[in-house]
């Protein structure tokens, strides 16, 4: 899976999202913060057990020239981090690159690019989980709204396990217009819709470049966004549960449909 060639922040059109210094808890999240060049300091609880994950973090920090400060575990608890695993990365301000709508017209997408579009996702936990799935699937960009949408907050960064520090986020005023812009760039736009007649396992995977659109839990895709999609596909749910939350549905769509072998 190829990623967009414009992953260097200095070459991306747009601007970085201002953030106060954010504490990101957990060894995986801290490692991704280091790898993204976003971590300023690392805090490690006294007496932490030496694991493979911690050794990997120490190696990455040494290579990046980032000091690890030993602190009482209570100091990490005081940061309000859940499941911090004895580690916190203090992430520099302006760590997340947010692009404006104009970026969709000029971003250097590769021929086989994947873009994820979120239509009305308002929960930071869902935004973070969606970013994690999108980045793991090799997506070039995450597109979401300016208003009535979850911000790229500290909780979203933590929920993404650091993925939001790697993935460009395009904030748009109108998702339907953003979809049309992507179609103008040659993207096939596919919406996840439980009312669709075609399931994700029917037929071949989508052509590239492709934009996968996911709506909010409960409401799903808005009417105008649904109508703007080139295709709609449904996720088969043979169990008694009638729906998945947005982030889970997106992950299934990415790995069970978009990335399915041809």
Secondary structure, DSSP 8 states (H G I E B T S, - for coil): ----S--SGGGSSSEEE----EEEESHHHHHHHHHTT-EEEEEEETT----HHHHHHHHHHHHHT--EEEE-HHHHHHTT-SS-TTEEEEE-TT-EEEE-TTHHHH----TT-EEEEEES---HHHHHHHHHHHHHTT-SEEEEESSSS----HHHHHHTTTGGGTS-EEEES-HHHHHHHHHHTT-EEEEE-TT-SSBTTSSS---SSEEEEEEBTTTBS-HHHHHH-SEEEB----SS-----HHHHHHHHIIIIITS--
